[in-house]
Amino acid sequence: MNIQVVRSSQDLDCLRPVWNELGKTNTTSPPWTTYEWFSSWYYASSEAISPYIILFLENGKPIGLAPLVRTVVRAYGMSFVQLGFISDTNPNEMIIGQSDQPRCVAALFSHLYEAEHEWDVLKLRGLRKQSTTSQVLEVFLQKSGRRWIWDNSIQSPYLPIQTDWENYYRNLSKNLRNSVRRGIKEIQRCGILKTLDYSTPDSVDAGIEIIYKISERSWQAQEGTDISSGKDGRFYATFAKAAAHRGWLNLKILFLDDHPIAFEYNICLGGTVYELKSGYDLTYRQFSPGKILMRYNVEYFISQKFSEIDFMGAADEYKLQWTKLVCPYSNLWMYAQKKKSTIHYFIRAKIISKIRHYKVLKKLQRKLGRLGSSSDKQL
C-alpha cells in the first residue's frame, strides 16, 4: 500500500471527485467525513492551517483517506506543530472501509514515523470509543514505541428510531409533553404558528439570513457560541449551501405570524438525521419555541422512516429530554520522539490528569458532604 499527502488548497480542490467516490462506498458516512464539510471548514477558518490529507492507495486506486490538517498551536508556553482533524468541536473519523482499516492504519503510522520532522503532536479528537477505528488504533499504539494518551471527550445523545411517533411520544416525560402542549396552546393565542422549509438551493440563502437573526437573539449569543459569529458563521453558511445542492439539508424555521422565532439546522445523510445547530429567540422563551420545533421535527423524521437522530455535541439537558442514550467519544494524543513533544506529554499525562482527578475527588467529596448533612438533619 502507498500513501499520498495532499498539502495545498489547489490539491484539495482536485481531490473532490476522489473524496466523493470514497464516500459512496460507505452509506453511513456522517457529514463530517464529506468533502463539503472539510472544505467548508477549511475555507471558513481564519487560522493558519494547511491540509495534510493522507490518501491511502492500493495498486494506484484510492481506498481511504485521513482528513487531517497541520497547524501551529500554543500550549504550556511553547509552540507545537499539530496534526489532527479540522474540526475541534464535533465528532471525527477517517474514511476507510472496515476491512481496510488495519492496513490503512499501519500505513498511517508508518508515514507518521518517517515524517516525524513535520509534526510534534498528533491529536485525533472525537473518535467513537467503541468504533473499529479506535480498536485498530489501540492495537498499533501498543506497538508504536511512542508516547500516547486516550482521554475522554463528549458523550453525545442519539435516538434510534424503533417505533412510531405515537408510541415514542407517549413514553416521553409528562413534564416535557405538558410543556410542549402548553407552549403551543399559549403561543397560538398570539398569532398563527407555522413551520417553513429552507432546504433547497433556491431558498437556503434566505434561510441562512433568517437563522442568523434568530441566533443573534438567542442564549447562544450571550455565550458567544451563536451560529452567526465569526468562523462558525462562515462555515455553517458555506456548508448549508453545499448540503442543499447535495440534497442533505433540512433547514426548518418556526414562525409566529411573520416573526421567525426558532430554527433547526439538520443534515439528513445515510438514513440518519444530524442535528447540527438549533436556536430560538429569547423574546419568546416563555412559549418554549425550541421544544415546539423539536417536537414537530422529530415527528416528521419518524414518519419519514429515518433510522436514527444524532443530537450531536454534548449531553445537554434539553437533548436528554428526547432520549436517554448517549455515545461516548475519546481523544487520541500521540507524540513524536522529540524533547518538546515529551514535555507536552508529561504535562498532559502526569500533571493535568492529576489535577482533573483531584477536581473530581473534591467534587465527589462536596457531594458526599451535602448528603451527610442531609442525613444528619433527617435524623
C-alpha positions as CSV (number, residue, x, y, z in Angstrom):
1,M,0.0,0.0,0.0
2,N,1.1,3.5,-0.8
3,I,0.1,6.9,0.5
4,Q,-0.2,10.4,-0.9
5,V,-0.3,13.5,1.2
6,V,-2.4,16.4,0.0
7,R,-0.9,19.6,1.3
8,S,-2.3,22.6,-0.7
9,S,-5.6,24.3,-1.4
10,Q,-5.2,23.5,-5.1
11,D,-4.7,19.8,-4.5
12,L,-7.6,19.8,-2.1
13,D,-9.9,21.2,-4.8
14,C,-8.7,18.4,-7.2
15,L,-9.4,15.8,-4.5
16,R,-13.2,16.4,-4.6
17,P,-14.2,13.6,-7.0
18,V,-12.0,11.0,-5.4
19,W,-13.3,12.0,-1.9
20,N,-16.9,11.8,-3.1
21,E,-16.3,8.4,-4.7
22,L,-14.9,7.1,-1.4
23,G,-17.9,8.4,0.4
24,K,-20.2,6.3,-1.8
25,T,-18.7,3.1,-0.6
26,N,-19.9,3.8,2.9
27,T,-23.6,4.6,3.0
28,T,-23.5,5.5,6.7
29,S,-20.8,8.2,6.3
30,P,-21.7,11.1,8.6
31,P,-21.5,14.7,7.4
32,W,-18.1,15.4,9.0
33,T,-16.5,12.8,6.7
34,T,-17.6,14.6,3.5
35,Y,-15.5,16.8,1.2
36,E,-18.1,19.5,1.6
37,W,-17.7,19.6,5.4
38,F,-13.9,19.6,5.3
39,S,-13.6,22.3,2.5
40,S,-16.3,24.5,4.1
41,W,-14.5,24.4,7.5
42,Y,-11.1,24.9,5.9
43,Y,-12.0,27.9,3.8
44,A,-14.0,29.5,6.6
45,S,-11.1,29.2,9.1
46,S,-9.1,32.3,9.8
47,E,-6.4,30.2,11.5
48,A,-3.1,29.4,9.8
49,I,-3.9,25.8,8.8
50,S,-2.9,23.8,5.9
51,P,-4.3,20.5,4.5
52,Y,-2.5,17.3,5.5
53,I,-4.9,14.8,4.0
54,I,-3.5,11.3,3.8
55,L,-4.8,9.3,0.8
56,F,-4.4,5.5,1.0
57,L,-3.7,3.9,-2.3
58,E,-3.7,0.2,-3.3
59,N,-2.4,-0.7,-6.7
60,G,-2.9,3.0,-7.5
61,K,-6.5,3.0,-6.5
62,P,-7.7,5.2,-3.5
63,I,-9.3,3.0,-0.8
64,G,-9.5,5.6,2.0
65,L,-8.3,8.9,3.5
66,A,-7.5,10.5,6.8
67,P,-8.8,14.2,6.6
68,L,-6.1,15.9,8.7
69,V,-4.7,19.4,8.8
70,R,-1.4,20.8,10.0
71,T,-1.3,23.8,12.3
72,V,0.9,25.5,14.9
73,V,-0.7,25.7,18.3
74,R,0.4,27.3,21.6
75,A,0.3,25.2,24.7
76,Y,2.2,25.2,28.1
77,G,4.3,28.3,27.0
78,M,5.5,26.6,23.8
79,S,4.6,26.3,20.1
80,F,3.8,22.8,18.7
81,V,3.2,21.6,15.2
82,Q,0.0,19.6,15.5
83,L,-1.6,17.2,13.1
84,G,-5.3,16.5,13.6
85,F,-8.8,16.7,12.4
86,I,-10.0,20.0,11.1
87,S,-12.9,20.4,13.5
88,D,-12.2,20.6,17.2
89,T,-15.9,20.8,18.2
90,N,-17.5,17.8,16.5
91,P,-17.0,14.0,16.2
92,N,-14.5,13.0,13.6
93,E,-13.3,9.9,11.9
94,M,-11.2,8.6,9.0
95,I,-12.9,7.5,5.7
96,I,-11.8,3.9,5.5
97,G,-13.8,0.7,4.8
98,Q,-13.9,-1.6,7.8
99,S,-11.9,-4.4,6.1
100,D,-9.2,-2.0,5.0
101,Q,-8.7,-0.3,8.4
102,P,-5.8,-2.5,9.7
103,R,-3.7,-2.0,6.6
104,C,-4.6,1.8,6.3
105,V,-3.8,2.4,10.0
106,A,-0.5,0.5,9.6
107,A,0.3,2.8,6.6
108,L,-0.7,5.9,8.6
109,F,1.6,5.0,11.5
110,S,4.5,4.1,9.1
111,H,4.2,7.5,7.4
112,L,4.0,9.4,10.7
113,Y,7.2,7.7,11.9
114,E,9.0,8.6,8.7
115,A,7.7,12.2,8.6
116,E,8.3,12.9,12.3
117,H,10.2,16.1,11.4
118,E,6.8,17.5,10.2
119,W,4.9,17.3,13.5
120,D,5.2,17.3,17.2
121,V,1.8,16.2,18.4
122,L,-1.0,14.1,16.7
123,K,-4.5,14.9,18.1
124,L,-7.4,12.8,16.8
125,R,-10.4,14.3,18.6
126,G,-13.9,12.9,18.8
127,L,-13.4,9.2,17.9
128,R,-16.2,6.9,18.8
129,K,-14.9,4.8,21.8
130,Q,-16.4,1.5,20.5
131,S,-15.6,2.0,16.8
132,T,-13.5,-0.3,14.7
133,T,-11.1,2.6,14.1
134,S,-10.5,3.2,17.8
135,Q,-9.9,-0.5,18.3
136,V,-7.4,-0.8,15.4
137,L,-5.6,2.4,16.6
138,E,-5.2,0.9,20.0
139,V,-3.5,-2.2,18.6
140,F,-1.0,-0.2,16.7
141,L,-0.4,2.3,19.6
142,Q,0.7,-0.6,21.8
143,K,3.3,-1.5,19.2
144,S,4.3,2.1,18.3
145,G,7.0,2.8,20.8
146,R,5.7,6.3,21.0
147,R,4.0,8.0,24.0
148,W,0.2,8.4,23.7
149,I,-2.9,9.2,25.7
150,W,-6.5,8.4,25.3
151,D,-8.8,10.9,27.2
152,N,-12.5,11.2,27.4
153,S,-14.3,13.6,25.1
154,I,-18.1,14.2,25.0
155,Q,-21.0,11.9,25.4
156,S,-23.3,12.6,22.6
157,P,-27.1,11.9,22.7
158,Y,-28.7,9.9,20.0
159,L,-32.1,8.3,19.3
160,P,-32.5,5.0,17.4
161,I,-35.9,5.2,15.7
162,Q,-37.6,1.8,16.5
163,T,-41.2,2.7,16.9
164,D,-43.9,5.0,15.6
165,W,-44.5,8.6,16.7
166,E,-47.4,7.9,19.0
167,N,-45.6,5.2,21.0
168,Y,-42.4,7.3,21.2
169,Y,-44.2,10.5,22.3
170,R,-46.3,8.6,24.8
171,N,-43.1,7.4,26.5
172,L,-41.6,10.9,26.9
173,S,-41.7,12.5,30.3
174,K,-45.1,14.0,31.3
175,N,-43.3,17.3,32.1
176,L,-41.9,17.6,28.5
177,R,-45.3,16.7,26.9
178,N,-47.1,19.2,29.1
179,S,-44.5,21.9,28.4
180,V,-44.9,21.4,24.6
181,R,-48.6,21.3,24.7
182,R,-48.9,24.4,26.9
183,G,-46.4,26.3,24.7
184,I,-48.3,25.5,21.5
185,K,-51.6,26.5,23.1
186,E,-50.4,29.8,24.6
187,I,-48.4,30.9,21.5
188,Q,-51.4,30.2,19.2
189,R,-53.3,32.8,21.2
190,C,-50.7,35.4,20.0
191,G,-50.9,34.6,16.3
192,I,-50.5,31.9,13.6
193,L,-47.8,29.3,14.2
194,K,-46.2,27.8,11.1
195,T,-43.0,26.0,10.1
196,L,-41.3,26.8,6.8
197,D,-38.6,24.8,5.0
198,Y,-35.5,26.5,3.6
199,S,-33.6,23.3,2.5
200,T,-33.4,23.8,-1.3
201,P,-30.7,25.6,-3.3
202,D,-33.1,28.3,-4.2
203,S,-34.2,29.0,-0.6
204,V,-31.1,28.3,1.5
205,D,-29.6,31.8,1.3
206,A,-32.8,33.4,2.7
207,G,-32.9,30.7,5.4
208,I,-29.4,31.4,6.5
209,E,-30.1,35.2,6.8
210,I,-33.2,34.4,9.0
211,I,-31.4,31.9,11.3
212,Y,-28.6,34.5,11.8
213,K,-31.2,37.0,13.0
214,I,-32.7,34.4,15.4
215,S,-29.2,33.3,16.6
216,E,-28.3,36.9,17.4
217,R,-31.2,37.0,19.9
218,S,-30.6,33.5,21.3
219,W,-29.0,32.3,24.6
220,Q,-26.0,31.2,22.5
221,A,-25.3,34.8,21.5
222,Q,-24.9,35.6,25.2
223,E,-22.3,33.0,25.5
224,G,-20.6,33.8,22.1
225,T,-21.5,30.4,20.5
226,D,-24.2,31.6,18.2
227,I,-24.3,30.4,14.6
228,S,-23.8,33.9,13.2
229,S,-20.4,34.6,14.8
230,G,-17.0,34.6,13.1
231,K,-15.6,31.3,11.7
232,D,-18.6,29.3,12.7
233,G,-21.0,31.6,10.9
234,R,-18.9,31.4,7.7
235,F,-18.7,27.6,8.0
236,Y,-22.4,27.0,8.6
237,A,-23.4,29.3,5.7
238,T,-21.0,27.7,3.3
239,F,-21.8,24.1,4.3
240,A,-25.6,24.8,4.2
241,K,-25.3,25.8,0.6
242,A,-23.2,22.8,-0.4
243,A,-25.5,20.5,1.6
244,A,-28.6,22.0,-0.1
245,H,-27.1,21.2,-3.5
246,R,-26.4,17.6,-2.4
247,G,-29.9,17.1,-1.1
248,W,-28.8,16.7,2.5
249,L,-30.0,19.9,4.1
250,N,-33.1,20.0,6.4
251,L,-33.4,23.7,7.5
252,K,-36.7,24.4,9.3
253,I,-37.8,27.7,10.8
254,L,-40.7,28.3,13.2
255,F,-42.7,31.5,12.7
256,L,-45.3,33.3,14.8
257,D,-47.2,35.2,12.1
258,D,-44.3,36.8,10.1
259,H,-41.8,36.7,13.0
260,P,-39.1,33.9,12.9
261,I,-38.7,32.5,16.5
262,A,-36.8,29.2,16.3
263,F,-34.8,27.2,13.8
264,E,-33.2,23.8,13.4
265,Y,-30.3,23.2,11.0
266,N,-30.1,19.5,10.3
267,I,-28.3,17.2,7.8
268,C,-30.0,14.0,6.6
269,L,-27.5,11.5,5.3
270,G,-27.3,7.8,5.1
271,G,-30.6,7.3,6.9
272,T,-29.5,9.4,9.9
273,V,-30.6,12.9,10.9
274,Y,-27.7,15.0,12.3
275,E,-28.9,17.9,14.5
276,L,-26.1,20.4,13.7
277,K,-27.4,23.6,15.2
278,S,-30.6,25.0,16.7
279,G,-31.7,28.1,18.5
280,Y,-34.6,30.3,19.4
281,D,-35.4,34.0,20.0
282,L,-35.2,34.7,23.8
283,T,-38.1,37.1,23.4
284,Y,-40.4,34.1,23.1
285,R,-38.8,31.8,25.6
286,Q,-41.9,31.6,27.8
287,F,-43.5,29.5,25.0
288,S,-40.6,27.0,24.7
289,P,-40.3,27.5,20.9
290,G,-37.2,25.3,20.7
291,K,-39.2,22.4,22.2
292,I,-42.1,23.0,19.9
293,L,-40.0,22.9,16.7
294,M,-38.1,19.8,18.0
295,R,-41.4,18.1,18.6
296,Y,-42.6,18.8,15.0
297,N,-39.2,17.8,13.5
298,V,-38.9,14.5,15.5
299,E,-42.4,13.5,14.4
300,Y,-41.5,14.3,10.8
301,F,-38.3,12.3,10.9
302,I,-40.0,9.3,12.5
303,S,-42.7,9.4,9.8
304,Q,-40.1,9.5,7.1
305,K,-38.5,6.2,8.4
306,F,-35.1,7.6,9.3
307,S,-33.1,5.1,11.3
308,E,-31.6,7.4,13.9
309,I,-31.4,11.0,15.1
310,D,-27.9,12.1,16.3
311,F,-28.4,15.2,18.5
312,M,-24.6,16.0,18.2
313,G,-22.5,17.7,20.7
314,A,-22.5,17.2,24.5
315,A,-25.3,15.6,26.5
316,D,-27.1,18.9,27.3
317,E,-30.2,18.6,29.4
318,Y,-32.6,19.8,26.7
319,K,-31.4,17.0,24.4
320,L,-31.8,14.3,27.1
321,Q,-35.4,15.2,27.3
322,W,-35.8,13.4,24.0
323,T,-33.5,10.4,24.6
324,K,-31.5,8.9,27.4
325,L,-29.0,7.2,25.1
326,V,-25.5,8.6,24.7
327,C,-22.5,7.6,22.6
328,P,-19.1,8.2,24.3
329,Y,-16.2,9.7,22.3
330,S,-12.5,9.8,23.0
331,N,-9.5,11.9,22.0
332,L,-6.2,10.3,21.0
333,W,-2.9,12.1,21.5
334,M,0.3,10.7,20.1
335,Y,3.7,12.3,20.5
336,A,6.8,12.4,18.2
337,Q,10.1,11.4,19.7
338,K,11.2,14.9,20.4
339,K,12.1,16.8,23.6
340,K,9.2,19.3,23.3
341,S,6.7,16.6,22.5
342,T,7.8,14.7,25.6
343,I,7.3,17.8,27.7
344,H,3.7,18.2,26.3
345,Y,3.1,14.5,27.1
346,F,4.3,14.7,30.7
347,I,2.3,17.9,31.4
348,R,-0.8,16.5,30.0
349,A,-0.5,12.9,31.3
350,K,1.1,13.4,34.6
351,I,0.1,16.9,35.8
352,I,-3.2,17.8,34.1
353,S,-4.7,14.3,34.6
354,K,-3.9,14.5,38.3
355,I,-5.5,18.0,38.6
356,R,-8.6,16.7,36.9
357,H,-8.6,13.6,39.1
358,Y,-8.2,15.9,42.2
359,K,-11.1,18.1,41.0
360,V,-13.3,15.1,40.5
361,L,-12.5,13.8,44.0
362,K,-13.2,17.3,45.5
363,K,-16.5,17.5,43.7
364,L,-17.4,14.0,45.0
365,Q,-16.3,14.9,48.5
366,R,-18.5,18.0,48.5
367,K,-21.4,16.0,47.2
368,L,-20.9,13.3,49.9
369,G,-20.7,16.1,52.4
370,R,-24.0,17.5,51.4
371,L,-25.6,14.0,51.6
372,G,-24.1,13.6,55.0
373,S,-25.6,16.9,56.2
374,S,-29.0,16.0,54.8
375,S,-28.9,12.6,56.6
376,D,-28.0,14.3,59.9
377,K,-30.9,16.7,59.5
378,Q,-33.3,13.8,58.9
379,L,-32.0,12.1,62.0
